[in-house]
Structure formats: C-alpha cells, structure tokens
Amino acid sequence: MALLEVNNLSISFGGLRAVGDFNLKIEKGELYGLIGPNGAGKTTVFNLLTGVYKPDEGIIKLDGQDITRKNTIEINHAGIARTFQNIRLFKQLSVIDNVKVGLSERIKYSLFESIFHIGSYRAKEKEMEEEALRLLKVFDLDGEKDILASNLPYGKQRKLEIARAMATNPKLLLLDEPAAGMNPNETKELMDTIALVRREFDMTILLIEHDMKLVSGICEKLTVLNFGRVLCQGETKEVLADPEVIKAYLG
C-alpha cells in the first residue's frame, strides 16, 4: 500500500479548471518531485493535500486513511507537514521556540496549568525543551538555539523551517520550492539537509522545485504538471528526457 495515494483530484476556481484528474502514488521512503512551468497547478496540489482547498472531485489517502475532506489541523495530525516557498517562521521568537511551536500539538498541558505553572506544566515544558534541543542538534542548529529566527542566515532559516515541520512527527513532508532565493552554496546545503531528513527520520518527501539540478540530483520519481494536468510521470531520468516535458519547459 502506498503512503500517499491520490485519485482523480480536481478543483476549479471561477469556472477555470486549476487541477484536473490528478493522480499520484508515493511509496514510503520515496523522495518524489512535482514539477512544471509557473502556473501549472503545483502549489494548488499542495493546498489540496494539506486541506487549504477542498477538491471538487477525487480522493486523497494517507497511509490508507481517507483525508480528502479533513481540515488543515486534522491533516497535520494525520501525518502531513509542509514548508512554504516564502519562509514562514515566527521571526521574533528564538530558534528553539520556533521548534517548540511545532511540538505544541504533541506535548500538551492545559491553559490552567500553563497560567499557574502547576500540574504537568513543568514536566511537559522540560520534555518539550529536551525534544526541541534534540531536533536542533540533528539539524546542527543547537548552537543558535537562543537567537532570534530573523537573525539566522537565509539558508539556516530554511533549515529551521524544516526542523519545525519535523517536530510535528509527520509521515509525509511536503517541501514547496525550498531552494527559492538560494545561492549555489545554500542549495548544496539544502540538498544535504534533505538527505539528512530521509536518513534520520526515514521520511517520505514530496518536493516542488524549479531548480532542475536539485531535482535531478535527489528525486527518484517525478510527476510533471502542465495547465493543471499530468503531462508525464515516472523515473526522474526518463521524465526529464521526455520531449513533451522539454517542450513544456522551453516552449
């Protein structure tokens, strides 16, 4: 059984079909790429998978569970986490506090306990602190745990965003153009970070990206979207050599 299975997914906005008859199957542990020209519908697919949009038609299953009509919080609890093309950190919080935000749905205490620092509050805070620090060490960010997220270099902000997503303990990680705005050195570090996530967390990853060097270097399989429809699917090397894919990118 595939970890993610999407069948006949479709959505229209104002009569315009943004995504039509979209099918996708990702096995556990795969690093899968979703590519296509600007406006092809890639981010719309991500928004459908994460509950931002509800499809007009189709079914989304995660690890055998139908999540098609669930909201964003329910889908995150089911096991999907994502990052965004424009980094969305709490920039006036510290590095470690950003990770704690990701942990807050897993390690909980009541509002009453948090106000008066009673009951399980201190034990849960200690657990959260230790888990956040453990994650930061994995991403080599523990040395910057107390600085503001806004003071991190761009590449490390992206790394922190991925660390925060991993704090939710996902089954599937969606990365939305993680290399956007990066220089070549930062892109290389990003590739190392993605490899780290797969290795340390045995993570399944779906990636949107325009950097074809990155895509060809790390993705095992690809789906190409064009005008909201699947143009080509398969092994990365074969897909990137397909004449219709080359035509879609080069016009």
Residue, then its C-alpha position, 0 to 999 in steps of 0.5 A: m500500500a502506498l503512503l500517499e495515494v491520490n485519485n482523480l483530484s480536481i478543483s476549479f476556481g471561477g469556472l477555470r479548471a486549476v487541477g484536473d484528474f490528478n493522480l499520484k502514488i508515493e511509496k514510503g521512503e520515496l523522495y518524489g518531485l512535482i514539477g512544471p512551468n509557473g502556473a501549472g497547478k503545483t502549489t494548488v496540489f499542495n493546498l489540496l493535500t494539506g486541506v487549504y482547498k477542498p477538491d471538487e472531485g477525487i480522493i486523497k489517502l494517507d497511509g490508507q486513511d481517507i483525508t480528502r475532506k479533513n481540515t488543515i489541523e486534522i491533516n497535520h495530525a494525520g501525518i502531513a507537514r509542509t514548508f512554504q516557498n516564502i519562509r514562514l517562521f515566527k521571526q521574533l521568537s528564538v530558534i528553539d521556540n520556533v521548534k517548540v511551536g511545532l511540538s505544541e500539538r504533541i506535548k500538551y498541558s492545559l491553559f490552567e496549568s500553563i497560567f499557574h505553572i502547576g500540574s504537568y506544566r513543568a514536566k511537559e515544558k522540560e520534555m518539550e525543551e529536551e525534544a526541541l534541543r534534540l531536533l536542533k542538534v540533528f539539524d546542527l542548529d543547537g548552537e543558535k538555539d537562543i537567537l532570534a529566527s530573523n537573525l539566522p542566515y537565509g539558508k539556516q532559516r530554511k533549515l529551521e523551517i524544516a526542523r519545525a515541520m519535523a517536530t510535528n512527527p509527520k509521515l509525509l513532508l511536503l517541501d514547496e520550492p525550498a531552494a527559492g532565493m538560494n545561492p549555489n552554496e545554500t542549495k548544496e546545503l539544502m540538498d544535504t539537509i534533505a538527505l539528512v531528513r530521509r536518513e534520520f527520520d526515514m521520511t517520505i518527501l514530496l518536493i516542488e522545485h524549479d531548480m532542475k539540478l536539485v531535482s535531478g540530483i535527489c528525486e527518484k520519481l517525478t510527476v510533471l504538471n502542465f495547465g493543471r494536468v499530468l503531462c508525464q510521470g515516472e523515473t526522474k531520468e526518463v521524465l526529464a528526457d521526455p520531449e513533451v516535458i522539454k517542450a513544456y519547459l522551453g516552449 
